[in-house]
Amino acid sequence: MIVMTLERVPPSLRGELTRWLIEVQTGVYVGAVSATVRDLLWDKVVQHARAGRCTQLYRANNEQGFAIRMHGEGRRTLVKLEGYQLVAVRDARYETLKRDFQPPEELETL
């Protein structure tokens, strides 16, 4: 099962998604598709989102049981913490906490 949310995207993109998924609420799409179709839908959404924002959640073989993808600028961003994907809300403390929870780039390349 996948869940996708779209904000401020062209109406044609919303229509395209309804071919594969059910729009349960404005901008919220749910469906059961193969991993290939899921990835193709994500690629299409990212290509045509323009200044909009998109999020996709899908089942994954990890501790959380799901994975999250986000595209576009917004107040919420993904943060990886000890193998978990968390959503951080950008506020006044975001930049301070970001330094504490993201390792320096030289450690990521090891």
Contact map, one row per residue, 1 for C-alpha under 8 A:
11100000000000000000000000000111100000000000000000000000011000000000000000000000000000000000000000000000000000
11110000000000000000000000000111100001000000000000000001111000000000000000000000000000000000000000000000000000
11111000000000000000000000011110000000000000000000000001110000000000000000000000000000000000000000000000000000
01111100000000000000000000111100000000000000000000000111100000000000000000000000000000000000000000000000000000
00111110000000000000000000111000000000000000000000000111000000000000000000000000000000000000000000000000000000
00011111100001000000000000110000000000000000000000011110000000000000000000000000000000000000000000000000000000
00001111100000000000000000100000000000000000000000011100000000000000000000000000000000000000000000000000000000
00000111110000000000000000000000000000000000000010111000000000000000000000000000000000000000000000000000000000
00000111111011000000000000000000000000000000000111111000000000000000000000000000000000000000000000000000000000
00000001111111000000000000000000000000000000000111000000000000000000000000000000000000000000000000000000000000
00000000111111100000000000000000000000000000000000000000000000000000000000000000000000000000000000000000000000
00000000011111110000000000000000000000000000000000000000000000000000000000000000000000000000000000000000000000
00000000111111111000000000000000000000000000100110000000000000000000000000000000000000000000000000000000000000
00000100111111111100000000100000000000000000000000000000000000000000000000000000000000000000000000000000000000
00000000001111111110000000000000000000000000000000000000000000000000000000000000000000000000000000000000000000
00000000000111111111000000000000000000000000000000000000000000000000000000000000000000000000000000000000000000
00000000000011111111100000001000000000001000000000000000000000000000000000000000000000000000000000000000000000
00000000000001111111111000001000000000000000000000000000000000000000000000000000000000000000000000000000000000
00000000000000111111100000000000000000000000000000000000000000000000000000000000000000000000000000000000000000
00000000000000011111110000000010100000000000000000000000000000000000000000000000000000000000000000000000000000
00000000000000001111111000001111000000000000000000000000000000000000000000000000000000000000000000000000000000
00000000000000000101111100001110000000000000000000000000000000000000000000000000000000000000000000000000000000
00000000000000000100111111111100000000000000000000000000000000000000000000000000000000000000000000000000000000
00000000000000000000011111011100000000000000000000000000000000000000000000000000000000000000000000000000000000
00000000000000000000001111111000000000000000000000000000000000000000000000000000000000000000000000000000000000
00000000000000000000001111110000000000000000000000000000000000000000000000000000000000000000000000000000000000
00011110000001000000001011111000000000000000000000000000000000000000000000000000000000000000000000000000000000
00111100000000000000001111111100000000000000000000000000000000000000000000000000000000000000000000000000000000
00111000000000001100111110111110000000000000000000000000000000000000000000000000000000000000000000000000000000
11110000000000000000111100011111000000000000000000000000000000000000000000000000000000000000000000000000000000
11100000000000000001110000001111100000000000000000000000000000000000000000000000000000000000000000000000000000
11000000000000000000100000000111110000000000000000000000000000000000000000000000000000000000000000000000000000
11000000000000000001000000000011111011000000000000000000000000000000000000000000000000000000000000000000000000
00000000000000000000000000000001111111000000000000000000000000000000000000000000000000000000000000000000000000
00000000000000000000000000000000111111100000000000000000000000000000000000000000000000000000000000000000000000
00000000000000000000000000000000011111110000000000000000000000000000000000000000000000000000000000000000000000
00000000000000000000000000000000111111111000000000000000000000000000000000000000000000000000000000000000000000
01000000000000000000000000000000111111111100000000000000000000000000000000000000000000000000000000000000000000
00000000000000000000000000000000001111111110000000000000000000000000000000000000000000000000000000000000000000
00000000000000000000000000000000000111111111000000000000000000000000000000000000000000000000000000000000000000
00000000000000001000000000000000000011111111100000000000000000000000000000000000000000000000000000000000000000
00000000000000000000000000000000000001111111110000000001000000000000000000000000000000000000000000000000000000
00000000000000000000000000000000000000111111111000000000000000000000000000000000000000000000000000000000000000
00000000000000000000000000000000000000011111111100000000000000000000000000000000000000000000000000000000000000
00000000000010000000000000000000000000001111111110000100000000000000000000000000000000000000000000000000000000
00000000000000000000000000000000000000000111111111000100000000000000001000000000000000000000000000000000000000
00000000000000000000000000000000000000000011111111000000000000000000000000000000000000000000000000000000000000
00000000110010000000000000000000000000000001111111000000000000000000000000000000000000000000000000000000000000
00000001110010000000000000000000000000000000111111111100000000000000000000000000000000000000000000000000000000
00000000110000000000000000000000000000000000011111110000000000000000000000000000000000000000000000000000000000
00000001100000000000000000000000000000000000000011111000000000000000000110000000000000000000000000000000000000
00000111100000000000000000000000000000000000000011111100000000000000000110000000000000000000000000000000000000
00000111100000000000000000000000000000000000000010111110000000000000011111000000000000000000000000000000000000
00011110000000000000000000000000000000000000110010011111000000000000011100000000000000000000000000000000000000
00011100000000000000000000000000000000000000000000001111100000000001111000000000000000000000000000000000000000
01111000000000000000000000000000000000000100000000000111110000000001110000000000000000000000000000000000000000
01110000000000000000000000000000000000000000000000000011111000000111100000000000000000000000000000000000000000
11100000000000000000000000000000000000000000000000000001111100000111000000000000000000000000000000000000000000
11000000000000000000000000000000000000000000000000000000111110001110000000000000000000000000000000000000000000
00000000000000000000000000000000000000000000000000000000011111011110000000000000000000000000000000000000000000
00000000000000000000000000000000000000000000000000000000001111101100000000000000000000000000000000000000000000
00000000000000000000000000000000000000000000000000000000000111111100000000000000000000000000000000000000000000
00000000000000000000000000000000000000000000000000000000000011111000000000000000000100000000000000000000000000
00000000000000000000000000000000000000000000000000000000000101111110000000000000000100000000000000000000000000
00000000000000000000000000000000000000000000000000000000001111111110000000000000000000000000000000000000000000
00000000000000000000000000000000000000000000000000000000111111011111000000000000000000000000000000000000000000
00000000000000000000000000000000000000000000000000000000111100011111100000000000000010000000000000000000000000
00000000000000000000000000000000000000000000000000000011110000000111110000000100000010000000000000000000000000
00000000000000000000000000000000000000000000000000000011100000000011111000000100000000000000000000000000000000
00000000000000000000000000000000000000000000000000001111000000000001111100001100000000000000000000000000000000
00000000000000000000000000000000000000000000010000001110000000000000111110000000000000000000000000000000000000
00000000000000000000000000000000000000000000000000111100000000000000011111000000000000000000000000000000000000
00000000000000000000000000000000000000000000000000111000000000000000001111100000000000000000000000000000000000
00000000000000000000000000000000000000000000000000001000000000000000000111111000000000000000000000000000000000
00000000000000000000000000000000000000000000000000000000000000000000000011111000000000001110000000000000000000
00000000000000000000000000000000000000000000000000000000000000000000000001111100000000111100000000000000000000
00000000000000000000000000000000000000000000000000000000000000000000010001111110000000111100000000000000000000
00000000000000000000000000000000000000000000000000000000000000000001110000011111000011110000000000000000000000
00000000000000000000000000000000000000000000000000000000000000000000000000001111100011110000000000000000000000
00000000000000000000000000000000000000000000000000000000000000000000000000000111111111000000000000000100000000
00000000000000000000000000000000000000000000000000000000000000000000000000000011111111000000000000001000000000
00000000000000000000000000000000000000000000000000000000000000000000000000000001111100000000000000000000000000
00000000000000000000000000000000000000000000000000000000000000000000000000000001111110000000000000000000000000
00000000000000000000000000000000000000000000000000000000000000110000000000000001111111000000000000000000000000
00000000000000000000000000000000000000000000000000000000000000000011000000000111101111100000000000000000000000
00000000000000000000000000000000000000000000000000000000000000000000000000000111100111110000000000000000000000
00000000000000000000000000000000000000000000000000000000000000000000000000011110000011111000000000000000000000
00000000000000000000000000000000000000000000000000000000000000000000000000011110000001111100010000000000000000
00000000000000000000000000000000000000000000000000000000000000000000000000111000000000111110010000000000000000
00000000000000000000000000000000000000000000000000000000000000000000000000111000000000011111111000000000000000
00000000000000000000000000000000000000000000000000000000000000000000000000100000000000001111110000000000000000
00000000000000000000000000000000000000000000000000000000000000000000000000000000000000000111111000000000000000
00000000000000000000000000000000000000000000000000000000000000000000000000000000000000000111111110000000000000
00000000000000000000000000000000000000000000000000000000000000000000000000000000000000011111111111000000000000
00000000000000000000000000000000000000000000000000000000000000000000000000000000000000000101111111100000000000
00000000000000000000000000000000000000000000000000000000000000000000000000000000000000000000111111110000000000
00000000000000000000000000000000000000000000000000000000000000000000000000000000000000000000111111111000000000
00000000000000000000000000000000000000000000000000000000000000000000000000000000000000000000011111111100000000
00000000000000000000000000000000000000000000000000000000000000000000000000000000000000000000001111111110000000
00000000000000000000000000000000000000000000000000000000000000000000000000000000000000000000000111111110000000
00000000000000000000000000000000000000000000000000000000000000000000000000000000100000000000000011111110000000
00000000000000000000000000000000000000000000000000000000000000000000000000000001000000000000000001111111000000
00000000000000000000000000000000000000000000000000000000000000000000000000000000000000000000000000111111101100
00000000000000000000000000000000000000000000000000000000000000000000000000000000000000000000000000000111111100
00000000000000000000000000000000000000000000000000000000000000000000000000000000000000000000000000000011111110
00000000000000000000000000000000000000000000000000000000000000000000000000000000000000000000000000000001111111
00000000000000000000000000000000000000000000000000000000000000000000000000000000000000000000000000000011111111
00000000000000000000000000000000000000000000000000000000000000000000000000000000000000000000000000000011111111
00000000000000000000000000000000000000000000000000000000000000000000000000000000000000000000000000000000111111
00000000000000000000000000000000000000000000000000000000000000000000000000000000000000000000000000000000011111
